[in-house]
């Protein structure tokens, strides 16, 4: 059964929907404002995942966060993938649909990773053309997410924040701002996270992600397998003052904890959002 209109997502905290927590969510819906799902997990034409998503959609606004469009690849957009995504959007009408500003494929062969782009004029032209194509097909705007990286490209000539700002200007898309990714990149490459954030158009930021990382040797690795670190909470506080309150997701994908831990993290984000709301009234 189709949902006719997207439900608005308030500037409050949500959690990522994972199958590990399906039963608990259905039996006792947690006190969070919204949920985010990976649409690729629901590309099947029937079965339990779609039935469960329909039940959850009856109680919560949804955001869809994609992992498979490979925006930065020179491969053409996968028309089958895009068709399935469009059908899912038409059926569930999520408030947001987002994708990573990365690439994952060469000659139709996919890597199990979200690889960083060289930030060049050539990449900018390619990414903008793909986003235009996707938005035209989906008949709606999308959000792009900044990703972590563990290398830099010698050919890059445009700072990452400015690159994203120009993508927004050319395509009219929005930004899903992942603050854990900002922090991880800043530590790994000795960058100033505020300089990156200052380049982002505030009105373009429509959703924020918070997550945890692991330390492996000298590297921080974006594992989504730990609670949000204090340093990321501090960056989040700065971002709320700079951008204003935004819908905020607690993202946790590995080493999944009990649902109550996700709710606790979301409650902490809500307290910070509430404090920021109070100062802007």
N, C-alpha and C positions, 0 to 999 in steps of 0.2 A: 504494500500500500504506500503510495507516494505521500510525502510530507509537502504541503503546499508552499510554505514560506519559511525562510531561515529564522531561527530564534536568535535574538541578539545575545551576544556574549558580553556581560558586564565587565568592568575593570576590576575583576576579582580573580582569585586563583582557581585553577583547574588541575587535573591530573591526566596523565596518559593512560589510555585504555589498553590493558594487556590481558590476554586470555587467562593468565595465572589468577586474575582477580574476578573473572566473570561471575562465578557462583556467589561470591560474597557481595558483589555490587548488586546483583539481582535480588538477593535475599534481604539485604539491608543497605539501601542506597546511601552512600557516604555524603556528608555535608560539604560538598564542593560545588562550585558554581557552574562548571562545565567540564567536558572531557575532549581529549584529542585522540584521534585514531589514525593509523597508517592505512590509507585506502587500499593498498595492494593486498592487505590481509583479507579483503572482502570482495575480491574480483570474481569469486565463484558465482555461479548463477543460482545457487540455492544452498541449503544446509544450515547448520546451527549457527555459524558466525553471523550470517545475515539476520537470522531471527533474533539473536541476542542484541545485535546492533540496533534493530528496530525497537526493541523494548527499552534499551538505554536511551535512544533518541526521544522516546516519549517522556523522559524525565529530565534530560539535560540538553542544552545546546551543544553542538559538535563543531570541532575544527578538524579538517583533514590535512595531514602532514605527509606529503609524498616523498618517496625515496628512489623512484625509478625513471624519471624523465630525462636525466643526464643532460641538463641544460647547457653545459659547456662542451659537450662532445661535438665533433664534426659529423657524426652520424646523423641522419635525419631523425626527426621525432618518430617514435614508434607509434604508428597509427592505431594498432590494436590496443596498446596501453592507453592511449588517449581516449579511444572510444569507450573502454571499460570505465575509465575515470569519469567521463562525461555521464555515463549511465548511472553511476553511483551518486554523483552530485545531484542529478535530477531526482533521484529517488529519496535522498536523505537531506538535501538542501543544507549542508553545513554553512556556518557563518563565514568561515575562512577556508581557503584551500591554499596550501603552501608547498614549496619545493626548495631543495637545497641549491645554492649557487655553486655548483660543482660539476664534475663529469665522472662517468663510470663506465663508459663503453668505447670500444674501438672496433670498427668493422662488424658491428653487431654482437661482439663478445663482451660480456659484462664482468666487471670486477666487483668483488664483495666489499667495496669501499666507496667513500665519497671523496674524490680526489680534488685538490685545489686547482684553480685556474691560474694561468699567467695573466696578470692584470695589464693587458695591452689594448690598443685600439682595435686590433683584429678580433680579440676575444669579446670586446664590448659589442662590436657589430654583430657577431655571431649570436651571443646570448640575447641581445635585444630582439633580433629577428625571430629566435625561437620563442621567446616570451610572447611576442606579438601573435605568432601563430597559435600558441596554446590558448591565449586569452580569447582570441577570435573563435576558436573551436569550442571552448568551454562557455563562451558568452558571459564571462565574468572576469574580474581582475583577480590576480593571484598575489601571494606574498613570496618573497625570496628570503632565504635564511643564510646568514654568514656561517661559514664552516671552519672547523679546526684544520690546521695543516702542520705537517712535520718536515716540510722542505719549503724553500722559496725558489722562484723561477728567476734566473738571471735576466730574462727578457722583460720582466715586469717594469712598466714605466709609470703606472698610475697607482697611488696609494689605495688600499682596499676600500676604505670608507668613501673616498671620492668616486671609485669605480661603481660602488653600489648606488650612490646618489645619482650618478649619471644614468644608470639603468632605470631608476625610478623616473627620472625626468623624461627619458625617451619613451618609455612604455606605459607609464601610468600605473605600474604595479606598486604594491606596498612592501613593507619589510617585516619579517619575523626576526627579531633581534635576540640572538642567543648570547647571553652575557657570560655563560660558562665558556663558550668558544672564544669570546673576546679575551677573557682572562687567561685561558690556556695559551693562546697565541702570543699574548703580551709577555708572559713569563718565558715561554720557550724561545722567543726571538728578541727579547729585551726591548719591547715596544711600549709605548705609552697608550694604555687603553682609552684614556680620555680623548686623546687626539683622534683615534678612530671614531669614537662616539660623537665628537663635535662635528664630524663631516657628514653625519647621517641627518637627513631632513626630519625634524621632529614629527611633522604631520604624517610622514610615511610609515612610522612605527605603529603597527596595529596589534602586535602580539609579542610577548617576551617569553623566552625560555630560560629556566634555571635548572642546573643539573650538577652532578658531582663528577670528579675526575680521580684518577689514580696517578701516583708518582712512580715512574719506572726509570731508574737511574737518574739522570739529570732532567728527564722529560716529564712534563705533565701530559697525560693521555686522557682524552675525552671518552671515558668508558660508560658514562651514565650508570655507574654502579655503586655510588656512594651518596650520602646526604650532601646537600649544598654546603660548600665550604664557607667559613666566615669571610674570607676575602671576596667571594662572589656575592655574598649578602651585602657587603659594603659597596661593591660596584652597583648592585641593584638599587641601593638607597640613593646613590648619586644619579643613576638613570631616572629614577622616579622624579627627582627634583628637576632634571633636565628635560625629560620628555613628558612628564605627567603620568598619572596612573594609567596602566594598560592591562588588558587581560594577560595573566601570567601563568605559565604552565610549569609544574614540577615534572621534569622528564627523567624517567628511571627505566632502563632497558635491560641491564644485566644484574646478576646477583640480587634478584627482585626480593624486596622485603615484604612483610605483612602490609596489607592495605592501610592499616592504621598509621604506619610510618609515613606513607605518602600524604595522608590527610594531615598529619602533624606538620609536615613541611609546607603544605598548602595553607594551613592555619597561620603559620609564621609569615608567609608572604602576604596573606590577607591583613594581618596586623600592620605590616609596613604600608600596604596600600591604603588602609583605613587612616593611618596617621597622615599620609600624604593628601588624601581626600579632605581631611579636617583642616589642613593648612591652606587649601585652595578655595574653601567656602567663603 
